[in-house]
Amino acid sequence: MTTPTGPVVESASVGPGHDGRAELVVSLRHPGGAHSTISVDEEALADLLGRGVITSLDDLTGRDWSELTGDRTHST
């Protein structure tokens, strides 16, 4: 894991998506101290698990948010 230069993951949990499917809900801390939340669809989470990037949600804490994202995320 590289040293993050942008927002980092503070916490992650599984929550309901707008379509009734599970989403990964991620709380981010930005370099200036601001906080935000993003939702990542279940396919992105399955990809992270499948590639061995993470083995549990706890593995996300402290990671650069860009490791989670792609065109599949949206801000909440």
N, CA and C atoms as a LAMMPS dump frame, in Angstrom:
ITEM: TIMESTEP
0
ITEM: NUMBER OF ATOMS
228
ITEM: BOX BOUNDS ff ff ff
-5.0000000000000000e+02 5.0000000000000000e+02
-5.0000000000000000e+02 5.0000000000000000e+02
-5.0000000000000000e+02 5.0000000000000000e+02
ITEM: ATOMS id mol type element x y z
1 1 1 N 0.849 -1.173 0
2 1 2 C 0 0 0
3 1 3 C 0.893 1.235 0
4 2 1 N 0.617 2.171 -0.915
5 2 2 C 1.397 3.398 -1.012
6 2 3 C 0.854 4.439 -0.041
7 3 1 N 1.655 5.48 0.216
8 3 2 C 1.203 6.566 1.072
9 3 3 C 0.154 7.382 0.335
10 4 1 N -1.04 7.5 0.901
11 4 2 C -2.115 8.232 0.234
12 4 3 C -1.792 9.712 0.094
13 5 1 N -2.171 10.31 -1.037
14 5 2 C -2.024 11.736 -1.242
15 5 3 C -3.378 12.419 -1.306
16 6 1 N -4.425 11.641 -1.393
17 6 2 C -5.79 12.159 -1.446
18 6 3 C -6.581 11.634 -0.266
19 7 1 N -7.897 11.554 -0.427
20 7 2 C -8.747 11.042 0.647
21 7 3 C -8.382 9.614 1.035
22 8 1 N -8.517 9.303 2.323
23 8 2 C -8.263 7.948 2.811
24 8 3 C -9.522 7.404 3.474
25 9 1 N -9.63 6.092 3.464
26 9 2 C -10.778 5.415 4.052
27 9 3 C -10.678 5.471 5.572
28 10 1 N -11.723 5.998 6.208
29 10 2 C -11.806 5.987 7.669
30 10 3 C -12.567 4.773 8.157
31 11 1 N -13.632 4.406 7.448
32 11 2 C -14.423 3.236 7.823
33 11 3 C -15.204 2.752 6.62
34 12 1 N -15.651 1.505 6.697
35 12 2 C -16.445 0.922 5.622
36 12 3 C -17.457 -0.04 6.218
37 13 1 N -18.644 -0.061 5.627
38 13 2 C -19.682 -0.987 6.047
39 13 3 C -20.524 -1.351 4.832
40 14 1 N -21.28 -2.41 4.961
41 14 2 C -22.18 -2.817 3.887
42 14 3 C -23.549 -2.238 4.191
43 15 1 N -24.152 -1.64 3.173
44 15 2 C -25.48 -1.05 3.345
45 15 3 C -26.334 -1.306 2.124
46 16 1 N -27.605 -0.955 2.184
47 16 2 C -28.501 -1.173 1.057
48 16 3 C -28.291 -0.13 -0.036
49 17 1 N -28.325 -0.591 -1.267
50 17 2 C -28.243 0.315 -2.406
51 17 3 C -29.624 0.762 -2.837
52 18 1 N -29.672 1.701 -3.747
53 18 2 C -30.948 2.23 -4.235
54 18 3 C -31.753 1.171 -4.98
55 19 1 N -31.07 0.182 -5.528
56 19 2 C -31.752 -0.862 -6.29
57 19 3 C -32.024 -2.109 -5.45
58 20 1 N -31.801 -2.02 -4.145
59 20 2 C -32.043 -3.148 -3.257
60 20 3 C -30.866 -4.094 -3.114
61 21 1 N -29.809 -3.856 -3.868
62 21 2 C -28.599 -4.676 -3.779
63 21 3 C -27.634 -4.035 -2.799
64 22 1 N -26.754 -4.853 -2.237
65 22 2 C -25.788 -4.354 -1.258
66 22 3 C -24.783 -3.411 -1.902
67 23 1 N -24.367 -2.409 -1.143
68 23 2 C -23.299 -1.498 -1.544
69 23 3 C -22.33 -1.365 -0.389
70 24 1 N -21.103 -1.063 -0.722
71 24 2 C -20.087 -0.749 0.27
72 24 3 C -20.173 0.748 0.537
73 25 1 N -20.424 1.133 1.785
74 25 2 C -20.529 2.533 2.171
75 25 3 C -19.225 2.9 2.87
76 26 1 N -18.507 3.864 2.293
77 26 2 C -17.161 4.196 2.743
78 26 3 C -17.102 5.638 3.227
79 27 1 N -16.622 5.841 4.449
80 27 2 C -16.392 7.169 4.997
81 27 3 C -14.949 7.558 4.687
82 28 1 N -14.783 8.746 4.109
83 28 2 C -13.455 9.227 3.703
84 28 3 C -13.032 10.438 4.518
85 29 1 N -11.742 10.541 4.769
86 29 2 C -11.134 11.726 5.371
87 29 3 C -10.237 12.356 4.332
88 30 1 N -10.477 13.615 4.033
89 30 2 C -9.706 14.341 3.02
90 30 3 C -8.489 15.011 3.664
91 31 1 N -7.463 15.317 2.852
92 31 2 C -6.237 15.916 3.4
93 31 3 C -6.478 17.17 4.227
94 32 1 N -7.461 17.985 3.874
95 32 2 C -7.738 19.206 4.624
96 32 3 C -8.567 18.981 5.875
97 33 1 N -8.956 17.717 6.126
98 33 2 C -9.732 17.401 7.321
99 33 3 C -11.216 17.199 7.073
100 34 1 N -11.695 17.513 5.877
101 34 2 C -13.113 17.315 5.569
102 34 3 C -13.431 15.829 5.493
103 35 1 N -14.708 15.5 5.645
104 35 2 C -15.175 14.124 5.565
105 35 3 C -16.247 14.01 4.488
106 36 1 N -16.323 12.865 3.847
107 36 2 C -17.376 12.586 2.882
108 36 3 C -17.654 11.093 2.882
109 37 1 N -18.694 10.707 2.171
110 37 2 C -19.083 9.31 2.067
111 37 3 C -19.287 8.965 0.605
112 38 1 N -18.799 7.784 0.208
113 38 2 C -19.066 7.281 -1.127
114 38 3 C -19.687 5.895 -0.994
115 39 1 N -20.405 5.5 -2.028
116 39 2 C -20.959 4.154 -2.11
117 39 3 C -20.305 3.446 -3.278
118 40 1 N -19.9 2.211 -3.043
119 40 2 C -19.246 1.396 -4.066
120 40 3 C -20.115 0.168 -4.274
121 41 1 N -20.431 -0.146 -5.531
122 41 2 C -21.34 -1.258 -5.793
123 41 3 C -20.715 -2.609 -5.452
124 42 1 N -21.558 -3.617 -5.356
125 42 2 C -21.097 -4.931 -4.912
126 42 3 C -20.1 -5.559 -5.876
127 43 1 N -20.156 -5.211 -7.162
128 43 2 C -19.185 -5.753 -8.111
129 43 3 C -17.771 -5.26 -7.812
130 44 1 N -17.66 -3.995 -7.434
131 44 2 C -16.344 -3.444 -7.078
132 44 3 C -15.803 -4.114 -5.83
133 45 1 N -16.682 -4.336 -4.852
134 45 2 C -16.262 -5.018 -3.631
135 45 3 C -15.84 -6.454 -3.945
136 46 1 N -16.605 -7.14 -4.785
137 46 2 C -16.257 -8.515 -5.17
138 46 3 C -14.917 -8.548 -5.894
139 47 1 N -14.641 -7.529 -6.706
140 47 2 C -13.366 -7.448 -7.419
141 47 3 C -12.206 -7.309 -6.438
142 48 1 N -12.348 -6.428 -5.448
143 48 2 C -11.299 -6.247 -4.438
144 48 3 C -11.041 -7.539 -3.669
145 49 1 N -12.123 -8.216 -3.294
146 49 2 C -11.985 -9.482 -2.577
147 49 3 C -11.374 -10.555 -3.473
148 50 1 N -11.844 -10.626 -4.712
149 50 2 C -11.378 -11.65 -5.645
150 50 3 C -9.907 -11.525 -6.007
151 51 1 N -9.418 -10.292 -6.073
152 51 2 C -8.01 -10.062 -6.408
153 51 3 C -7.114 -10.153 -5.186
154 52 1 N -7.704 -10.354 -4.019
155 52 2 C -6.906 -10.457 -2.796
156 52 3 C -6.415 -9.123 -2.277
157 53 1 N -6.973 -8.024 -2.789
158 53 2 C -6.583 -6.695 -2.312
159 53 3 C -6.997 -6.541 -0.849
160 54 1 N -8.172 -7.081 -0.527
161 54 2 C -8.657 -7.087 0.853
162 54 3 C -9.202 -8.473 1.176
163 55 1 N -9.228 -8.791 2.462
164 55 2 C -9.863 -10.033 2.901
165 55 3 C -11.048 -9.744 3.809
166 56 1 N -11.157 -8.496 4.286
167 56 2 C -12.302 -8.063 5.095
168 56 3 C -12.432 -6.547 4.966
169 57 1 N -13.549 -6.019 5.406
170 57 2 C -13.752 -4.569 5.355
171 57 3 C -12.724 -3.824 6.192
172 58 1 N -12.235 -4.459 7.241
173 58 2 C -11.217 -3.825 8.092
174 58 3 C -9.946 -3.501 7.314
175 59 1 N -9.687 -4.245 6.243
176 59 2 C -8.48 -4.006 5.431
177 59 3 C -8.547 -2.704 4.65
178 60 1 N -9.719 -2.089 4.569
179 60 2 C -9.867 -0.854 3.809
180 60 3 C -9.411 0.38 4.576
181 61 1 N -9.48 0.335 5.893
182 61 2 C -9.122 1.495 6.71
183 61 3 C -7.682 1.934 6.437
184 62 1 N -7.525 3.238 6.151
185 62 2 C -6.215 3.806 5.88
186 62 3 C -5.787 3.762 4.425
187 63 1 N -6.556 3.079 3.584
188 63 2 C -6.205 3.002 2.162
189 63 3 C -6.634 4.262 1.419
190 64 1 N -5.897 4.585 0.379
191 64 2 C -6.265 5.666 -0.524
192 64 3 C -7.583 5.295 -1.193
193 65 1 N -8.524 6.213 -1.243
194 65 2 C -9.846 5.927 -1.795
195 65 3 C -9.786 5.502 -3.251
196 66 1 N -8.753 5.941 -3.984
197 66 2 C -8.661 5.608 -5.405
198 66 3 C -8.471 4.117 -5.641
199 67 1 N -8.04 3.368 -4.609
200 67 2 C -7.918 1.924 -4.746
201 67 3 C -9.295 1.263 -4.865
202 68 1 N -10.343 1.952 -4.448
203 68 2 C -11.687 1.403 -4.449
204 68 3 C -12.501 1.811 -5.654
205 69 1 N -12.11 2.883 -6.292
206 69 2 C -13.008 3.518 -7.238
207 69 3 C -12.724 3.205 -8.689
208 70 1 N -13.599 3.642 -9.468
209 70 2 C -13.578 3.548 -10.905
210 70 3 C -14.852 4.246 -11.339
211 71 1 N -15.354 3.894 -12.448
212 71 2 C -16.597 4.49 -12.91
213 71 3 C -17.8 3.968 -12.157
214 72 1 N -17.587 3.037 -11.22
215 72 2 C -18.707 2.389 -10.547
216 72 3 C -19.099 3.076 -9.244
217 73 1 N -18.533 4.207 -8.871
218 73 2 C -18.847 4.822 -7.582
219 73 3 C -19.648 6.092 -7.769
220 74 1 N -20.308 6.513 -6.695
221 74 2 C -20.994 7.79 -6.68
222 74 3 C -20.962 8.346 -5.273
223 75 1 N -20.926 9.663 -5.174
224 75 2 C -20.922 10.325 -3.86
225 75 3 C -22.307 10.309 -3.281
226 76 1 N -22.376 10.287 -1.948
227 76 2 C -23.671 10.362 -1.272
228 76 3 C -23.711 11.573 -0.398
